[in-house]
Amino acid sequence: MKKFVYDLTLEAASEKEAEAKMTALTTLASALTHTELTRLAYIIKHDPVKTALAKKYLKV
């Protein structure tokens, strides 16, 4: 599989938090297909009920 490099900016309270976000994002990108990741993003953006249920299930 090809690798692509991007320069992006994250908002975070600290550099440690930004690094944790990047680690989480790269894990999600590696584990999910583009369709799954796109659908997950859509749910987070447009379906607050499902997002709240997922957060409750994850205890976050």
C-alpha positions as CSV (number, residue, x, y, z in Angstrom):
1,M,0.0,0.0,0.0
2,K,1.2,3.5,-0.8
3,K,2.0,6.0,2.0
4,F,1.1,9.6,1.8
5,V,2.4,12.5,3.9
6,Y,0.3,15.4,5.1
7,D,1.0,18.5,7.1
8,L,-1.9,19.1,9.5
9,T,-2.7,21.2,12.5
10,L,-4.5,20.0,15.6
11,E,-6.0,22.0,18.4
12,A,-4.9,20.7,21.9
13,A,-4.3,22.0,25.3
14,S,-0.7,20.7,25.2
15,E,1.8,19.0,23.0
16,K,1.3,15.8,24.9
17,E,-2.4,15.9,24.2
18,A,-1.7,16.6,20.5
19,E,0.6,13.6,20.3
20,A,-2.0,11.4,21.9
21,K,-4.6,12.6,19.3
22,M,-2.3,11.9,16.4
23,T,-1.6,8.4,17.8
24,A,-5.3,7.8,18.1
25,L,-6.0,9.2,14.6
26,T,-3.3,7.1,12.9
27,T,-4.5,4.0,14.7
28,L,-8.1,4.6,13.5
29,A,-6.8,5.3,10.0
30,S,-4.8,2.1,10.0
31,A,-7.6,-0.1,11.4
32,L,-10.6,1.2,9.4
33,T,-11.3,1.3,5.7
34,H,-11.9,4.7,4.1
35,T,-15.6,3.9,4.0
36,E,-15.7,3.0,7.7
37,L,-13.7,6.0,8.7
38,T,-15.9,8.3,6.6
39,R,-19.1,6.9,8.1
40,L,-17.6,7.3,11.6
41,A,-16.8,10.9,10.9
42,Y,-20.3,11.5,9.5
43,I,-21.9,10.0,12.6
44,I,-19.7,12.1,14.9
45,K,-20.6,15.3,13.0
46,H,-24.3,14.7,12.4
47,D,-25.6,12.2,15.0
48,P,-25.1,13.4,18.5
49,V,-27.3,10.6,20.0
50,K,-25.1,7.8,18.5
51,T,-22.0,9.8,19.5
52,A,-23.2,10.2,23.1
53,L,-24.0,6.4,23.2
54,A,-20.5,5.5,22.0
55,K,-18.9,7.8,24.5
56,K,-21.0,6.3,27.3
57,Y,-20.1,2.8,26.2
58,L,-16.4,3.8,26.1
59,K,-16.8,5.5,29.5
60,V,-15.4,8.8,28.3
